[in-house]
Amino acid sequence: MAVPKKKTSKSRTRSRAAHHAISAPSLSTCSNCQEPMMPHRVCPKCGWYKGREVVAIEE
């Protein structure tokens, strides 16, 4: 079994973990109702995607 020859320092461990942060989701605007929505998904407010109605939303 492989065993490390030297102890991994805190700074080396923490700098490796520096890339694990969670970022906020990016938002785009709906072309129909101008509401913020996740990109490449159907708009939850109006049901449109790429300029056409995909899902009928009951109001």
N, CA, C and O atoms as a Maestro MAE file, in Angstrom:
{
 s_m_m2io_version
 :::
 2.0.0
}

f_m_ct {
 s_m_title
 :::
 protein
 m_atom[236] {
  # First column is atom index #
  i_m_mmod_type
  r_m_x_coord
  r_m_y_coord
  r_m_z_coord
  i_m_residue_number
  s_m_chain_name
  s_m_pdb_residue_name
  s_m_pdb_atom_name
  i_m_atomic_number
  :::
  1 25 0.840 -1.176 0.000 1 A "MET " " N  " 7
  2 3 0.000 0.000 0.000 1 A "MET " " CA " 6
  3 2 0.888 1.242 0.000 1 A "MET " " C  " 6
  4 15 1.886 1.313 0.717 1 A "MET " " O  " 8
  5 25 0.502 2.217 -0.819 2 A "ALA " " N  " 7
  6 3 1.295 3.437 -0.916 2 A "ALA " " CA " 6
  7 2 1.067 4.324 0.294 2 A "ALA " " C  " 6
  8 15 -0.073 4.557 0.694 2 A "ALA " " O  " 8
  9 25 2.145 4.816 0.874 3 A "VAL " " N  " 7
  10 3 2.090 5.680 2.049 3 A "VAL " " CA " 6
  11 2 2.864 6.947 1.730 3 A "VAL " " C  " 6
  12 15 3.968 6.863 1.191 3 A "VAL " " O  " 8
  13 25 2.308 8.149 2.051 4 A "PRO " " N  " 7
  14 3 3.034 9.386 1.794 4 A "PRO " " CA " 6
  15 2 4.322 9.459 2.602 4 A "PRO " " C  " 6
  16 15 4.363 9.072 3.770 4 A "PRO " " O  " 8
  17 25 5.364 9.958 1.966 5 A "LYS " " N  " 7
  18 3 6.650 10.054 2.654 5 A "LYS " " CA " 6
  19 2 6.676 11.230 3.635 5 A "LYS " " C  " 6
  20 15 7.306 11.150 4.689 5 A "LYS " " O  " 8
  21 25 5.982 12.331 3.280 6 A "LYS " " N  " 7
  22 3 5.945 13.527 4.125 6 A "LYS " " CA " 6
  23 2 4.492 13.908 4.399 6 A "LYS " " C  " 6
  24 15 3.597 13.585 3.618 6 A "LYS " " O  " 8
  25 25 4.273 14.599 5.518 7 A "LYS " " N  " 7
  26 3 2.939 15.086 5.867 7 A "LYS " " CA " 6
  27 2 2.545 16.211 4.914 7 A "LYS " " C  " 6
  28 15 3.365 17.081 4.621 7 A "LYS " " O  " 8
  29 25 1.294 16.209 4.423 8 A "THR " " N  " 7
  30 3 0.798 17.283 3.575 8 A "THR " " CA " 6
  31 2 0.468 18.483 4.445 8 A "THR " " C  " 6
  32 15 -0.293 18.372 5.406 8 A "THR " " O  " 8
  33 25 1.044 19.637 4.105 9 A "SER " " N  " 7
  34 3 0.858 20.838 4.920 9 A "SER " " CA " 6
  35 2 -0.572 21.364 4.798 9 A "SER " " C  " 6
  36 15 -1.290 21.039 3.853 9 A "SER " " O  " 8
  37 25 -0.969 22.184 5.775 10 A "LYS " " N  " 7
  38 3 -2.306 22.773 5.767 10 A "LYS " " CA " 6
  39 2 -2.496 23.678 4.559 10 A "LYS " " C  " 6
  40 15 -3.565 23.694 3.948 10 A "LYS " " O  " 8
  41 25 -1.452 24.433 4.216 11 A "SER " " N  " 7
  42 3 -1.589 25.362 3.093 11 A "SER " " CA " 6
  43 2 -1.759 24.604 1.771 11 A "SER " " C  " 6
  44 15 -2.525 25.035 0.910 11 A "SER " " O  " 8
  45 25 -1.066 23.498 1.606 12 A "ARG " " N  " 7
  46 3 -1.212 22.704 0.387 12 A "ARG " " CA " 6
  47 2 -2.609 22.075 0.315 12 A "ARG " " C  " 6
  48 15 -3.220 22.043 -0.753 12 A "ARG " " O  " 8
  49 25 -3.104 21.583 1.431 13 A "THR " " N  " 7
  50 3 -4.437 20.987 1.474 13 A "THR " " CA " 6
  51 2 -5.504 22.029 1.214 13 A "THR " " C  " 6
  52 15 -6.433 21.782 0.444 13 A "THR " " O  " 8
  53 25 -5.389 23.200 1.846 14 A "ARG " " N  " 7
  54 3 -6.400 24.236 1.705 14 A "ARG " " CA " 6
  55 2 -6.360 24.895 0.335 14 A "ARG " " C  " 6
  56 15 -7.401 25.316 -0.171 14 A "ARG " " O  " 8
  57 25 -5.179 24.996 -0.281 15 A "SER " " N  " 7
  58 3 -5.126 25.570 -1.620 15 A "SER " " CA " 6
  59 2 -5.727 24.608 -2.642 15 A "SER " " C  " 6
  60 15 -6.269 25.046 -3.656 15 A "SER " " O  " 8
  61 25 -5.637 23.317 -2.389 16 A "ARG " " N  " 7
  62 3 -6.279 22.341 -3.259 16 A "ARG " " CA " 6
  63 2 -7.796 22.432 -3.119 16 A "ARG " " C  " 6
  64 15 -8.523 22.274 -4.100 16 A "ARG " " O  " 8
  65 25 -8.279 22.689 -1.888 17 A "ALA " " N  " 7
  66 3 -9.710 22.789 -1.637 17 A "ALA " " CA " 6
  67 2 -10.288 24.141 -2.022 17 A "ALA " " C  " 6
  68 15 -11.498 24.337 -1.914 17 A "ALA " " O  " 8
  69 25 -9.468 25.072 -2.464 18 A "ALA " " N  " 7
  70 3 -9.945 26.418 -2.793 18 A "ALA " " CA " 6
  71 2 -10.871 26.421 -4.004 18 A "ALA " " C  " 6
  72 15 -11.615 27.384 -4.191 18 A "ALA " " O  " 8
  73 25 -10.851 25.390 -4.825 19 A "HIS " " N  " 7
  74 3 -11.678 25.324 -6.029 19 A "HIS " " CA " 6
  75 2 -13.032 24.680 -5.765 19 A "HIS " " C  " 6
  76 15 -13.810 24.502 -6.703 19 A "HIS " " O  " 8
  77 25 -13.338 24.325 -4.526 20 A "HIS " " N  " 7
  78 3 -14.573 23.606 -4.215 20 A "HIS " " CA " 6
  79 2 -15.731 24.528 -3.847 20 A "HIS " " C  " 6
  80 15 -16.789 24.049 -3.438 20 A "HIS " " O  " 8
  81 25 -15.554 25.832 -3.983 21 A "ALA " " N  " 7
  82 3 -16.604 26.779 -3.610 21 A "ALA " " CA " 6
  83 2 -17.781 26.673 -4.574 21 A "ALA " " C  " 6
  84 15 -17.603 26.382 -5.757 21 A "ALA " " O  " 8
  85 25 -18.982 26.909 -4.058 22 A "ILE " " N  " 7
  86 3 -20.191 26.870 -4.870 22 A "ILE " " CA " 6
  87 2 -20.483 28.283 -5.360 22 A "ILE " " C  " 6
  88 15 -20.498 29.227 -4.569 22 A "ILE " " O  " 8
  89 25 -20.713 28.427 -6.654 23 A "SER " " N  " 7
  90 3 -21.004 29.734 -7.223 23 A "SER " " CA " 6
  91 2 -22.514 29.882 -7.430 23 A "SER " " C  " 6
  92 15 -23.241 28.891 -7.505 23 A "SER " " O  " 8
  93 25 -22.968 31.113 -7.520 24 A "ALA " " N  " 7
  94 3 -24.387 31.379 -7.741 24 A "ALA " " CA " 6
  95 2 -24.763 30.977 -9.167 24 A "ALA " " C  " 6
  96 15 -23.953 31.126 -10.082 24 A "ALA " " O  " 8
  97 25 -25.982 30.470 -9.367 25 A "PRO " " N  " 7
  98 3 -26.378 30.064 -10.722 25 A "PRO " " CA " 6
  99 2 -26.501 31.276 -11.644 25 A "PRO " " C  " 6
  100 15 -26.946 32.345 -11.226 25 A "PRO " " O  " 8
  101 25 -26.105 31.096 -12.893 26 A "SER " " N  " 7
  102 3 -26.209 32.185 -13.852 26 A "SER " " CA " 6
  103 2 -27.661 32.298 -14.322 26 A "SER " " C  " 6
  104 15 -28.370 31.297 -14.424 26 A "SER " " O  " 8
  105 25 -28.087 33.520 -14.606 27 A "LEU " " N  " 7
  106 3 -29.460 33.769 -15.025 27 A "LEU " " CA " 6
  107 2 -29.465 34.493 -16.357 27 A "LEU " " C  " 6
  108 15 -28.589 35.311 -16.639 27 A "LEU " " O  " 8
  109 25 -30.464 34.184 -17.174 28 A "SER " " N  " 7
  110 3 -30.694 34.917 -18.409 28 A "SER " " CA " 6
  111 2 -32.133 35.415 -18.379 28 A "SER " " C  " 6
  112 15 -32.906 35.011 -17.511 28 A "SER " " O  " 8
  113 25 -32.506 36.290 -19.318 29 A "THR " " N  " 7
  114 3 -33.868 36.822 -19.333 29 A "THR " " CA " 6
  115 2 -34.693 36.083 -20.375 29 A "THR " " C  " 6
  116 15 -34.200 35.714 -21.441 29 A "THR " " O  " 8
  117 25 -35.949 35.880 -20.041 30 A "CYS " " N  " 7
  118 3 -36.882 35.215 -20.955 30 A "CYS " " CA " 6
  119 2 -37.174 36.155 -22.124 30 A "CYS " " C  " 6
  120 15 -37.366 37.354 -21.922 30 A "CYS " " O  " 8
  121 25 -37.209 35.623 -23.332 31 A "SER " " N  " 7
  122 3 -37.461 36.454 -24.510 31 A "SER " " CA " 6
  123 2 -38.933 36.866 -24.617 31 A "SER " " C  " 6
  124 15 -39.265 37.805 -25.341 31 A "SER " " O  " 8
  125 25 -39.809 36.168 -23.899 32 A "ASN " " N  " 7
  126 3 -41.232 36.470 -23.969 32 A "ASN " " CA " 6
  127 2 -41.682 37.421 -22.856 32 A "ASN " " C  " 6
  128 15 -42.295 38.452 -23.135 32 A "ASN " " O  " 8
  129 25 -41.379 37.079 -21.584 33 A "CYS " " N  " 7
  130 3 -41.892 37.867 -20.455 33 A "CYS " " CA " 6
  131 2 -40.804 38.667 -19.734 33 A "CYS " " C  " 6
  132 15 -41.116 39.376 -18.777 33 A "CYS " " O  " 8
  133 25 -39.564 38.581 -20.150 34 A "GLN " " N  " 7
  134 3 -38.431 39.320 -19.593 34 A "GLN " " CA " 6
  135 2 -38.139 38.990 -18.134 34 A "GLN " " C  " 6
  136 15 -37.479 39.777 -17.456 34 A "GLN " " O  " 8
  137 25 -38.608 37.855 -17.633 35 A "GLU " " N  " 7
  138 3 -38.329 37.420 -16.266 35 A "GLU " " CA " 6
  139 2 -36.981 36.711 -16.228 35 A "GLU " " C  " 6
  140 15 -36.598 36.094 -17.222 35 A "GLU " " O  " 8
  141 25 -36.244 36.776 -15.113 36 A "PRO " " N  " 7
  142 3 -34.997 36.011 -15.023 36 A "PRO " " CA " 6
  143 2 -35.266 34.524 -14.949 36 A "PRO " " C  " 6
  144 15 -36.176 34.083 -14.247 36 A "PRO " " O  " 8
  145 25 -34.465 33.741 -15.681 37 A "MET " " N  " 7
  146 3 -34.642 32.293 -15.727 37 A "MET " " CA " 6
  147 2 -33.297 31.620 -15.913 37 A "MET " " C  " 6
  148 15 -32.331 32.263 -16.325 37 A "MET " " O  " 8
  149 25 -33.225 30.330 -15.612 38 A "MET " " N  " 7
  150 3 -32.007 29.569 -15.830 38 A "MET " " CA " 6
  151 2 -31.818 29.389 -17.340 38 A "MET " " C  " 6
  152 15 -32.791 29.124 -18.046 38 A "MET " " O  " 8
  153 25 -30.590 29.526 -17.851 39 A "PRO " " N  " 7
  154 3 -30.378 29.364 -19.289 39 A "PRO " " CA " 6
  155 2 -30.614 27.926 -19.738 39 A "PRO " " C  " 6
  156 15 -30.371 26.987 -18.980 39 A "PRO " " O  " 8
  157 25 -31.080 27.757 -20.956 40 A "HIS " " N  " 7
  158 3 -31.342 26.460 -21.593 40 A "HIS " " CA " 6
  159 2 -32.445 25.679 -20.892 40 A "HIS " " C  " 6
  160 15 -32.441 24.448 -20.895 40 A "HIS " " O  " 8
  161 25 -33.405 26.409 -20.284 41 A "ARG " " N  " 7
  162 3 -34.535 25.770 -19.627 41 A "ARG " " CA " 6
  163 2 -35.808 26.534 -19.963 41 A "ARG " " C  " 6
  164 15 -35.756 27.708 -20.330 41 A "ARG " " O  " 8
  165 25 -36.948 25.869 -19.837 42 A "VAL " " N  " 7
  166 3 -38.232 26.511 -20.079 42 A "VAL " " CA " 6
  167 2 -38.474 27.551 -18.991 42 A "VAL " " C  " 6
  168 15 -38.170 27.314 -17.822 42 A "VAL " " O  " 8
  169 25 -39.018 28.695 -19.373 43 A "CYS " " N  " 7
  170 3 -39.310 29.761 -18.414 43 A "CYS " " CA " 6
  171 2 -40.397 29.280 -17.453 43 A "CYS " " C  " 6
  172 15 -41.459 28.846 -17.901 43 A "CYS " " O  " 8
  173 25 -40.152 29.350 -16.133 44 A "PRO " " N  " 7
  174 3 -41.167 28.884 -15.184 44 A "PRO " " CA " 6
  175 2 -42.378 29.820 -15.086 44 A "PRO " " C  " 6
  176 15 -43.430 29.406 -14.597 44 A "PRO " " O  " 8
  177 25 -42.251 31.059 -15.538 45 A "LYS " " N  " 7
  178 3 -43.361 32.021 -15.435 45 A "LYS " " CA " 6
  179 2 -44.343 31.898 -16.600 45 A "LYS " " C  " 6
  180 15 -45.557 31.901 -16.397 45 A "LYS " " O  " 8
  181 25 -43.806 31.789 -17.838 46 A "CYS " " N  " 7
  182 3 -44.700 31.793 -19.003 46 A "CYS " " CA " 6
  183 2 -44.671 30.492 -19.807 46 A "CYS " " C  " 6
  184 15 -45.561 30.270 -20.628 46 A "CYS " " O  " 8
  185 25 -43.680 29.632 -19.597 47 A "GLY " " N  " 7
  186 3 -43.638 28.349 -20.300 47 A "GLY " " CA " 6
  187 2 -43.050 28.412 -21.693 47 A "GLY " " C  " 6
  188 15 -43.231 27.479 -22.474 47 A "GLY " " O  " 8
  189 25 -42.352 29.482 -22.026 48 A "TRP " " N  " 7
  190 3 -41.759 29.627 -23.356 48 A "TRP " " CA " 6
  191 2 -40.306 29.193 -23.339 48 A "TRP " " C  " 6
  192 15 -39.635 29.268 -22.309 48 A "TRP " " O  " 8
  193 25 -39.818 28.732 -24.504 49 A "TYR " " N  " 7
  194 3 -38.406 28.401 -24.693 49 A "TYR " " CA " 6
  195 2 -38.063 28.604 -26.155 49 A "TYR " " C  " 6
  196 15 -38.746 28.076 -27.032 49 A "TYR " " O  " 8
  197 25 -37.017 29.359 -26.426 50 A "LYS " " N  " 7
  198 3 -36.531 29.650 -27.780 50 A "LYS " " CA " 6
  199 2 -37.626 30.225 -28.686 50 A "LYS " " C  " 6
  200 15 -37.767 29.817 -29.838 50 A "LYS " " O  " 8
  201 25 -38.394 31.172 -28.153 51 A "GLY " " N  " 7
  202 3 -39.358 31.892 -28.969 51 A "GLY " " CA " 6
  203 2 -40.668 31.176 -29.240 51 A "GLY " " C  " 6
  204 15 -41.448 31.643 -30.070 51 A "GLY " " O  " 8
  205 25 -40.940 30.062 -28.576 52 A "ARG " " N  " 7
  206 3 -42.226 29.384 -28.774 52 A "ARG " " CA " 6
  207 2 -42.695 28.803 -27.450 52 A "ARG " " C  " 6
  208 15 -41.893 28.524 -26.558 52 A "ARG " " O  " 8
  209 25 -44.019 28.623 -27.333 53 A "GLU " " N  " 7
  210 3 -44.600 28.094 -26.109 53 A "GLU " " CA " 6
  211 2 -44.412 26.586 -26.064 53 A "GLU " " C  " 6
  212 15 -44.825 25.873 -26.979 53 A "GLU " " O  " 8
  213 25 -43.796 26.112 -25.008 54 A "VAL " " N  " 7
  214 3 -43.510 24.693 -24.864 54 A "VAL " " CA " 6
  215 2 -44.438 24.062 -23.832 54 A "VAL " " C  " 6
  216 15 -44.926 22.948 -24.021 54 A "VAL " " O  " 8
  217 25 -44.677 24.783 -22.741 55 A "VAL " " N  " 7
  218 3 -45.518 24.292 -21.659 55 A "VAL " " CA " 6
  219 2 -46.624 25.288 -21.416 55 A "VAL " " C  " 6
  220 15 -46.361 26.485 -21.301 55 A "VAL " " O  " 8
  221 25 -47.871 24.817 -21.334 56 A "ALA " " N  " 7
  222 3 -48.988 25.698 -21.028 56 A "ALA " " CA " 6
  223 2 -49.048 25.927 -19.520 56 A "ALA " " C  " 6
  224 15 -49.212 24.981 -18.749 56 A "ALA " " O  " 8
  225 25 -48.915 27.186 -19.105 57 A "ILE " " N  " 7
  226 3 -48.927 27.546 -17.687 57 A "ILE " " CA " 6
  227 2 -50.310 28.063 -17.335 57 A "ILE " " C  " 6
  228 15 -50.817 28.979 -17.983 57 A "ILE " " O  " 8
  229 25 -50.933 27.472 -16.295 58 A "GLU " " N  " 7
  230 3 -52.248 27.935 -15.813 58 A "GLU " " CA " 6
  231 2 -52.038 29.099 -14.864 58 A "GLU " " C  " 6
  232 15 -51.176 29.036 -13.988 58 A "GLU " " O  " 8
  233 25 -52.817 30.167 -15.026 59 A "GLU " " N  " 7
  234 3 -52.705 31.330 -14.133 59 A "GLU " " CA " 6
  235 2 -53.912 31.450 -13.264 59 A "GLU " " C  " 6
  236 15 -53.997 32.369 -12.449 59 A "GLU " " O  " 8
  :::
 }
 m_bond[235] {
  # First column is bond index #
  i_m_from
  i_m_to
  i_m_order
  :::
  1 1 2 1
  2 2 3 1
  3 3 4 2
  4 3 5 1
  5 5 6 1
  6 6 7 1
  7 7 8 2
  8 7 9 1
  9 9 10 1
  10 10 11 1
  11 11 12 2
  12 11 13 1
  13 13 14 1
  14 14 15 1
  15 15 16 2
  16 15 17 1
  17 17 18 1
  18 18 19 1
  19 19 20 2
  20 19 21 1
  21 21 22 1
  22 22 23 1
  23 23 24 2
  24 23 25 1
  25 25 26 1
  26 26 27 1
  27 27 28 2
  28 27 29 1
  29 29 30 1
  30 30 31 1
  31 31 32 2
  32 31 33 1
  33 33 34 1
  34 34 35 1
  35 35 36 2
  36 35 37 1
  37 37 38 1
  38 38 39 1
  39 39 40 2
  40 39 41 1
  41 41 42 1
  42 42 43 1
  43 43 44 2
  44 43 45 1
  45 45 46 1
  46 46 47 1
  47 47 48 2
  48 47 49 1
  49 49 50 1
  50 50 51 1
  51 51 52 2
  52 51 53 1
  53 53 54 1
  54 54 55 1
  55 55 56 2
  56 55 57 1
  57 57 58 1
  58 58 59 1
  59 59 60 2
  60 59 61 1
  61 61 62 1
  62 62 63 1
  63 63 64 2
  64 63 65 1
  65 65 66 1
  66 66 67 1
  67 67 68 2
  68 67 69 1
  69 69 70 1
  70 70 71 1
  71 71 72 2
  72 71 73 1
  73 73 74 1
  74 74 75 1
  75 75 76 2
  76 75 77 1
  77 77 78 1
  78 78 79 1
  79 79 80 2
  80 79 81 1
  81 81 82 1
  82 82 83 1
  83 83 84 2
  84 83 85 1
  85 85 86 1
  86 86 87 1
  87 87 88 2
  88 87 89 1
  89 89 90 1
  90 90 91 1
  91 91 92 2
  92 91 93 1
  93 93 94 1
  94 94 95 1
  95 95 96 2
  96 95 97 1
  97 97 98 1
  98 98 99 1
  99 99 100 2
  100 99 101 1
  101 101 102 1
  102 102 103 1
  103 103 104 2
  104 103 105 1
  105 105 106 1
  106 106 107 1
  107 107 108 2
  108 107 109 1
  109 109 110 1
  110 110 111 1
  111 111 112 2
  112 111 113 1
  113 113 114 1
  114 114 115 1
  115 115 116 2
  116 115 117 1
  117 117 118 1
  118 118 119 1
  119 119 120 2
  120 119 121 1
  121 121 122 1
  122 122 123 1
  123 123 124 2
  124 123 125 1
  125 125 126 1
  126 126 127 1
  127 127 128 2
  128 127 129 1
  129 129 130 1
  130 130 131 1
  131 131 132 2
  132 131 133 1
  133 133 134 1
  134 134 135 1
  135 135 136 2
  136 135 137 1
  137 137 138 1
  138 138 139 1
  139 139 140 2
  140 139 141 1
  141 141 142 1
  142 142 143 1
  143 143 144 2
  144 143 145 1
  145 145 146 1
  146 146 147 1
  147 147 148 2
  148 147 149 1
  149 149 150 1
  150 150 151 1
  151 151 152 2
  152 151 153 1
  153 153 154 1
  154 154 155 1
  155 155 156 2
  156 155 157 1
  157 157 158 1
  158 158 159 1
  159 159 160 2
  160 159 161 1
  161 161 162 1
  162 162 163 1
  163 163 164 2
  164 163 165 1
  165 165 166 1
  166 166 167 1
  167 167 168 2
  168 167 169 1
  169 169 170 1
  170 170 171 1
  171 171 172 2
  172 171 173 1
  173 173 174 1
  174 174 175 1
  175 175 176 2
  176 175 177 1
  177 177 178 1
  178 178 179 1
  179 179 180 2
  180 179 181 1
  181 181 182 1
  182 182 183 1
  183 183 184 2
  184 183 185 1
  185 185 186 1
  186 186 187 1
  187 187 188 2
  188 187 189 1
  189 189 190 1
  190 190 191 1
  191 191 192 2
  192 191 193 1
  193 193 194 1
  194 194 195 1
  195 195 196 2
  196 195 197 1
  197 197 198 1
  198 198 199 1
  199 199 200 2
  200 199 201 1
  201 201 202 1
  202 202 203 1
  203 203 204 2
  204 203 205 1
  205 205 206 1
  206 206 207 1
  207 207 208 2
  208 207 209 1
  209 209 210 1
  210 210 211 1
  211 211 212 2
  212 211 213 1
  213 213 214 1
  214 214 215 1
  215 215 216 2
  216 215 217 1
  217 217 218 1
  218 218 219 1
  219 219 220 2
  220 219 221 1
  221 221 222 1
  222 222 223 1
  223 223 224 2
  224 223 225 1
  225 225 226 1
  226 226 227 1
  227 227 228 2
  228 227 229 1
  229 229 230 1
  230 230 231 1
  231 231 232 2
  232 231 233 1
  233 233 234 1
  234 234 235 1
  235 235 236 2
  :::
 }
}
